[in-house]
Amino acid sequence: MAVTSASTSMPPPTNNGTSEHNLRPAARPSGRSPGRWRSAWRLALLITLIGVAGCLIIGSVTRGSTSTLQFHLRQGVWLLCALTTLAMAFALPRQTLLRLAAVAGAAAYLALLGVLLFGVRINGMRGWYRFHSFCMQPSELAKPFFILGFAWLIARRAPATPSWRHFTLALFYAMLWMLPVMLQPDWGTTLIYGLTALALIYACGIGWQHVAFLAGAGSAGLLAVCLRYNYVYERFLAFFGLGSPEIGARVGWQAMQMRNCFIKGGWTGTLFADNDAALLLVPFRYNDSLFACAAELLGVFGVLPLVILCFGWLAYCCYRAQRSRSVFAYAVYIGAGFMLSGQAFIHLAVNLGLMPTTGITLPLLSYGGSSLLASVIILTMVERLACEEV
Amino acid sequence: MMPTVSANAPTPAELRWKRAQRLTAAFMLGAVAVTARIVWLAMQSETARELIRNNAQAAQSVAIPGMRGRIISRDGIALAYSERRLRLLWQVPADLSTAEATLTRWEALNDRPFPLPPRQDLPSHLGRPWQIADDLDMQLPALWHMTQAPENGLILRAYFVRYYSQNTALRDILGSVHTDPATGLECGLTGMEKEYDHELRGHVVTFSLLATSRRAFIKDNKQWQENQGNGRDIRIDIHAAAH
């Protein structure tokens, strides 16, 4: 393996006197800088717009439902909580925030372990804490802290050329978080954690042989999951059109309904059409099938901005990563970009029938308080770091 | 052995930057695939759209009475408890030829979902509900059975069987229940069943049963699983083992 020496030409990310391996970027005044608040307002406005759009879509797709849970109103309350968290994150000084993040990360990890013992089982998955009608999903809330921890690890341990030892350390850290999620079992969320970890490991300079090893290990893991969990195996069978017609009808049914939503929606949607029976056949309309339902209501023209937003977020994070002055910030940007855009991509792919069915929410839009809160924390993390680096 | 040093090799920062770009490029390919798929689905012909609309069937509202709560002794033994059963009824058409045609169509079903009533008894049941399956549980296959017949006229009815302690003395204290014909709920008639009726009695839950040609499911089934309209259990200060 070739080891690079100090190059005379400076890399595109400029280094204004800050070490590449420095955990912390150059110290910024922790006072009330007007730039920081401008960013906070812009972000709050963007989140409010997307969040309100999400509430409206949830309200539209659940109309006529017999449920008394009022998902759109609940989501509105969660949105207010998320905006409050955003304001706090911008108001607190940097050092307090870092300490708070460390404590919250530890608490999130303990909650992730605790849910295996004290959580409630819904649809065969022990992934929620329940307090009366209030539910909390720790695997969602742990996402920002997973990224922060990974970035911290990379920034502390990343040498000029990462070796197998560094790779193993990163893999061990990723498995530490993914294992409790796998034990629930929540394969969709495991996939998102895995995708983010893979992106981070690759982005930080790991060699191709490591990536090939990961690909092999991932395939073996998938095979093991298929052998152990029959429903996962059946979902793959249904996706590839294999197996008995009974499996296709039973397991591939949700995928078929979601695909039909896009066909029925066409270019302009059915929101203003006479469609009493619309969406009635789509399960999990307010969370896992939200994009398909939105496509039926709003059509291609209505949902294309959502697609642009999903992938635009990754482009924005990569732009920030390119300008970042520390490995820590670089890893946070990459992790945040892949965590949210990766989740959105899997949601879209499942809804469009490009992947086997798995329950993944669309960040910021689908119903789910823990998911909304985690997404807003990740967005806030990126913007706050960006402000510090300006 | 010392590693080779290349003057033109990228610095770690350059390498990271390039890798971020490659990852973004790979992700953008995914974005293109997603967009292409959306556009392709939206371009499906009007015929496909019509076919989907025709295949979809409207929701059917089904009211299920909640189960009565249990009476439990101090030592945790259920002294009185209910079990819910379902029966499948066929509202036989008043006209014999229509009824026979329906029966013929059901006989032609490949994987016949429920036992068919004997054809020779058909004339005596014209215009009346005819019980064709009993003792069904509340699992989805039972509901699916109900939807497999192409015509309406199949009715799912819930009923309850209440079991009591074998002890005669306790039996008198516990009392008895009767079924309210309007709601299908079990109501306390005598004894403790009457005294604690307001706690024990369930309530009627209405949910939407959606059926396609392939399967049936309960809309918002998560909520159904969590709240089935059942009454509350009560604990009484009687030691069952002592009796």
Interface residues (C-beta under 8 A of the other chain):
Chain A: M1 A2 V3 T4 S5 A6 S7 S9 P11 P12 P13 N15 E20 S65 T66 S67 T68 L69 I122 N123 A158 A160 T161 A199 Y202 A203 C204 G205 A249 R250 W253 R259 N260 F262 I263 K264 G265 G266 W267 D276 A277 L280 L281 P283 A295 G299 V300 V303 L304 V307 C310 F311 L314 A315 C318 A321 Q322 V327 Y330 I334 F338 S341 F345 L348 A349 L352 G353 L354
Chain B: P3 T4 V5 S6 A7 A9 P10 T11 P12 A13 E14 L15 R16 W17 R19 A20 Q21 L23 T24 F27 M28 G30 A31 A33 V34 T35 R37 I38 V39 L41 A42 Q44 A48 R49 I52 R53 A56 A58 A59 T206 F207 S208 L210 T212 R214 R215 F217 K219 D220 N221 K222 Q223
